[in-house]
Amino acid sequence: MDKSSENKVKWGIMGTGWIAEQFTGDLVHTVSGVGYAAGSRTLESAERFAEKFGLAKAYGSYEELVLDPDVDAIYVATPHPLHREHVLLALAAGKAVLCEKPITVNSRELAEIIDAARSRGLFLMEAMWTRFLPVISQVRAWLKEGKIGEVRMLKADFGFRTDWNPEGRLLNPQLGGGALLDVGIYPVSLASMIFGATPQSVNSTAWIGETGVDEQFSVLLDFGAGRTASLNGAVRLGLNNDAWIFGTEGMIHIPSFINAREATLRVAGQEDIKVTDERESKGYAFEAEEVGRCLLTGEKESPLIPLDESLSIMKLMDEIRDQWGLKYPFE
């Protein structure tokens, strides 16, 4: 490694699929971190990935990756039914872990890996990248400052129409497929950020397709005192993917909120305020920088998405799936 990579977080990338490519490609936009090693189920795949992103090391197993003494943090980018196993593997090797969302399939798995991280005094965070985007940071500031008065309603949708592939990750129950875990985590997490992670009541409905997973869903969360969140998700239906936050004095609109490049604050009688993000990165660099910040300061969790909140979100998604009677074969 060259001198510029010294004193930086050396990232080990576990998995070499699409999301691993997005995250690793974005590391060049960080100050705190550098891509260092890739691990895959085959050496050939790891070597291709390492060559593509200029990584120093490639390993043909995840075990070899986590045992590399020069790796500081592991980014778990494998399918979510494997997250528990792979996070535990990295923690057992003493590594800090950033795990792709959803961090696990259910709250039982998440409670187990949280206990493992805390008992070892190791850093663990869910890679909910939207939380760390500059536009979302500005939205949080507007809400904290009371710019739209008392926040009463959230409407947030995320959905797209995937091709019909019963064996693919999105539609296969063996791979934890379905809309809620893959795309629904985004609006559910946004509702948690705005109102808190534990609603007073949950009402939901889903269309369970022929493969046995939820192809689309609608959820209404009641947080009391007139505060509600209406959330929709789909993997076989294109939605507008916007978020609207309504308060007693105004509203905030976030187009395509999951990658949030702009937001508009609208208050009656005032000129609209619009913020934009002209970032060069795709947006994954910000979560990587937060991990770097936490490791530098010795924090074991990020205050922007603490583990207890991730656990409450996962318990809520368990409850939603329970309402549909949707259980995965491996649960």
CORGIUR-V485782 format. One record per pair of residues at least 4 apart in sequence whose C-alpha atoms are under 8 Angstrom apart, sorted by the first residue. I is the first residue (numbers start at 1). J is the second residue. Records with the same first field share a line. If there is no record, write none. Layout:
# CORGIUR-V485782
I->J ; J
This chain:
# CORGIUR-V485782
1->5 ; 6 ; 56
2->6
5->33 ; 34
8->31 ; 32 ; 33 ; 34
9->32 ; 33 ; 34 ; 71 ; 72 ; 73 ; 292
10->33 ; 34 ; 35 ; 36 ; 37 ; 70 ; 71 ; 72 ; 73
11->33 ; 34 ; 35 ; 36 ; 37 ; 71 ; 72 ; 73 ; 74 ; 75
12->35 ; 36 ; 37 ; 38 ; 39 ; 65 ; 66 ; 71 ; 72 ; 73 ; 74 ; 75
13->20 ; 24 ; 35 ; 37 ; 38 ; 39 ; 74 ; 75 ; 76 ; 77
14->20 ; 38 ; 39 ; 40 ; 62 ; 65 ; 74 ; 75 ; 76 ; 77 ; 78
15->20 ; 38 ; 39 ; 40 ; 41 ; 76 ; 77 ; 78
16->20 ; 21 ; 38 ; 39 ; 40 ; 45 ; 46 ; 49 ; 77 ; 78
17->21 ; 77 ; 78
18->22
19->23 ; 77
20->24 ; 77
21->25
22->26 ; 282 ; 284
23->27 ; 284 ; 285
24->28 ; 35 ; 53
25->53
26->30 ; 281 ; 282 ; 283 ; 284 ; 285
27->33 ; 34 ; 35 ; 284 ; 285 ; 288
28->34
29->280 ; 281 ; 285
30->34 ; 285 ; 286 ; 288 ; 289
31->289
32->288 ; 289 ; 292 ; 293
33->288 ; 289 ; 292
35->53 ; 54 ; 55
36->55 ; 56 ; 57 ; 71
37->50 ; 55 ; 56 ; 57 ; 58 ; 59 ; 65 ; 71
38->46 ; 47 ; 49 ; 50 ; 55 ; 57 ; 58 ; 59 ; 65
39->43 ; 46 ; 58 ; 59 ; 60 ; 61 ; 62 ; 64 ; 65
40->45 ; 46 ; 59 ; 60 ; 61 ; 62
41->45 ; 46 ; 60 ; 61 ; 62
42->46 ; 59 ; 60 ; 61
43->47 ; 58 ; 59 ; 60 ; 61
44->48 ; 60
45->49 ; 60
46->50 ; 58 ; 59 ; 60
47->51 ; 57 ; 58 ; 59
48->52
49->53
50->54 ; 55 ; 56 ; 57 ; 58
51->55
58->65
59->64 ; 65
60->64
61->65
62->66 ; 86
63->67 ; 89
64->68
65->71
66->71 ; 74 ; 89 ; 90 ; 93 ; 95
67->93
71->95
72->95 ; 96
73->95 ; 96 ; 97 ; 98
74->90 ; 95 ; 96 ; 97 ; 98
75->97 ; 98 ; 99 ; 100
76->83 ; 86 ; 87 ; 97 ; 98 ; 99 ; 100
77->99 ; 100
78->82 ; 83 ; 100
79->83 ; 169 ; 175
80->84 ; 100 ; 101 ; 102 ; 103 ; 104 ; 105 ; 175 ; 176
81->104 ; 105 ; 175 ; 176
82->86
83->87 ; 99 ; 103 ; 104
84->88 ; 103 ; 104 ; 109 ; 110 ; 113
85->89
86->90
87->91 ; 97 ; 99 ; 113
88->92 ; 113 ; 116
89->93
90->94 ; 95 ; 96 ; 97
91->95 ; 96 ; 97 ; 116 ; 117 ; 120 ; 122
94->120 ; 122
95->122 ; 123
96->122 ; 123 ; 124
97->123 ; 124 ; 125
98->124 ; 125 ; 126 ; 127 ; 291
99->103 ; 124 ; 125 ; 126 ; 127
100->126 ; 127 ; 128
101->126 ; 127 ; 128 ; 182 ; 185
102->126 ; 181 ; 182 ; 185
103->110 ; 126 ; 127 ; 310
104->109 ; 110 ; 314
105->109 ; 110 ; 176 ; 181 ; 314
106->110 ; 314 ; 315 ; 317 ; 318
107->111 ; 311 ; 312 ; 314 ; 315 ; 318
108->112
109->113
110->114 ; 311 ; 314
111->115 ; 311
112->116
113->117
114->118 ; 124 ; 307
115->119
116->120
117->121 ; 122 ; 123 ; 124
118->122 ; 123 ; 300
121->300
122->300
123->295 ; 299 ; 300 ; 301
124->300 ; 301 ; 307
125->291 ; 301 ; 302 ; 305 ; 306 ; 307
126->305 ; 307 ; 310
127->287
128->132 ; 186 ; 287 ; 305
129->133 ; 283 ; 284 ; 286 ; 287
130->136 ; 186 ; 257 ; 258 ; 259 ; 260 ; 283
131->136 ; 137 ; 304 ; 305
132->136 ; 137 ; 286 ; 287 ; 290 ; 304
133->137 ; 259 ; 260 ; 283 ; 286
134->138 ; 277
135->139 ; 260 ; 261 ; 262 ; 263 ; 275 ; 276 ; 277
136->140 ; 260
137->141
138->142 ; 275
139->143 ; 252 ; 263
140->144 ; 194
141->145
142->146 ; 147 ; 148
143->147 ; 148 ; 151
146->150
147->249 ; 250 ; 267
148->246 ; 247 ; 248 ; 249 ; 250 ; 251 ; 252 ; 266 ; 267
149->247 ; 248 ; 249 ; 250
150->247 ; 248 ; 249
151->227 ; 245 ; 246 ; 247 ; 248
152->226 ; 227 ; 228 ; 245 ; 246 ; 247 ; 248
153->226 ; 227 ; 228 ; 229 ; 230 ; 245 ; 246 ; 247
154->191 ; 228 ; 229 ; 230 ; 231 ; 243 ; 244 ; 245 ; 246
155->229 ; 230 ; 231 ; 243 ; 244 ; 245
156->187 ; 229 ; 230 ; 231 ; 232 ; 241 ; 242 ; 243 ; 244
157->187 ; 231 ; 232 ; 233 ; 239 ; 240 ; 241 ; 242 ; 243
158->183 ; 184 ; 186 ; 187 ; 232 ; 233 ; 234 ; 239 ; 240 ; 241 ; 242 ; 258
159->179 ; 183 ; 232 ; 233 ; 234 ; 235 ; 236 ; 237 ; 238 ; 239 ; 240 ; 241
160->234 ; 235 ; 236 ; 237 ; 238 ; 239
161->234 ; 235 ; 236 ; 237 ; 238
162->235 ; 236 ; 237
163->236
165->171
166->171 ; 172 ; 211
167->171 ; 172
168->172
169->175 ; 176 ; 177
170->175 ; 176 ; 177 ; 178 ; 179 ; 182 ; 235
171->177 ; 178 ; 211 ; 213 ; 215
172->176 ; 177 ; 178 ; 211 ; 212 ; 213
173->177 ; 178 ; 211 ; 212 ; 213 ; 328 ; 329
174->328 ; 329 ; 330
176->181 ; 328
177->181 ; 182 ; 213 ; 214
178->182 ; 213 ; 214 ; 215 ; 216 ; 235
179->183 ; 184 ; 213 ; 214 ; 215 ; 216 ; 217 ; 233 ; 234 ; 235
180->184 ; 185 ; 214 ; 216 ; 217 ; 233 ; 234 ; 317
181->185 ; 317
183->187 ; 233 ; 234 ; 235
184->188 ; 232 ; 233 ; 234
185->189
186->190 ; 258
187->191 ; 231 ; 232
188->192 ; 231 ; 313
189->193 ; 197 ; 313
190->194
191->195 ; 196 ; 197 ; 229
192->196 ; 197 ; 198 ; 309 ; 313
193->197
195->223 ; 227
197->309 ; 312 ; 313 ; 316
198->223 ; 312 ; 313 ; 316
199->221 ; 222 ; 223 ; 224
200->221 ; 222 ; 223 ; 224
201->221 ; 222 ; 223
202->219 ; 220 ; 221 ; 222 ; 320
203->219 ; 220 ; 221 ; 320
204->217 ; 218 ; 219 ; 220 ; 320 ; 323
205->217 ; 218 ; 219 ; 323 ; 324
206->214 ; 215 ; 216 ; 217 ; 218 ; 324
207->214 ; 215 ; 216 ; 217
208->212 ; 213 ; 214 ; 215 ; 216
209->213 ; 214 ; 215
212->326
213->326
215->234 ; 235 ; 236
216->232 ; 233 ; 234 ; 235 ; 236 ; 237
217->232 ; 233 ; 234
218->230 ; 231 ; 232 ; 233
219->229 ; 230 ; 231 ; 232
220->228 ; 229 ; 230 ; 231
221->228 ; 229 ; 230
222->226 ; 227 ; 228 ; 229
223->227 ; 228
224->228
233->239
234->238 ; 239
240->256
241->255 ; 256 ; 257 ; 258
242->253 ; 254 ; 255 ; 256 ; 257
243->253 ; 254 ; 255 ; 256 ; 257
244->251 ; 252 ; 253 ; 254
245->251 ; 252 ; 253
246->250 ; 251 ; 252
247->251
249->267 ; 268
250->265 ; 266 ; 267 ; 268
251->265 ; 266 ; 267
252->263 ; 264 ; 265 ; 266
253->263 ; 264 ; 265
254->260 ; 262 ; 263 ; 264
255->260 ; 261 ; 262 ; 263
256->260 ; 261
257->261
259->283
260->277
261->276 ; 277 ; 278
262->274 ; 275 ; 276 ; 277
263->274 ; 275 ; 276
264->272 ; 273 ; 274 ; 275
265->272 ; 273 ; 274
266->270 ; 271 ; 272 ; 273
267->271 ; 272
279->283
281->285
284->288
285->289
286->290
287->291
288->292
289->293
290->294 ; 302
291->295 ; 302
292->296
293->297
294->298 ; 299 ; 300 ; 301 ; 302
295->299 ; 300
301->305 ; 306 ; 307
302->306
305->309 ; 310
306->310
307->311
308->312
309->313
310->314
311->315
312->316
313->317
314->318
315->319
316->320
317->321
318->322
319->323
320->324
321->325 ; 326 ; 327
322->326 ; 327
327->331
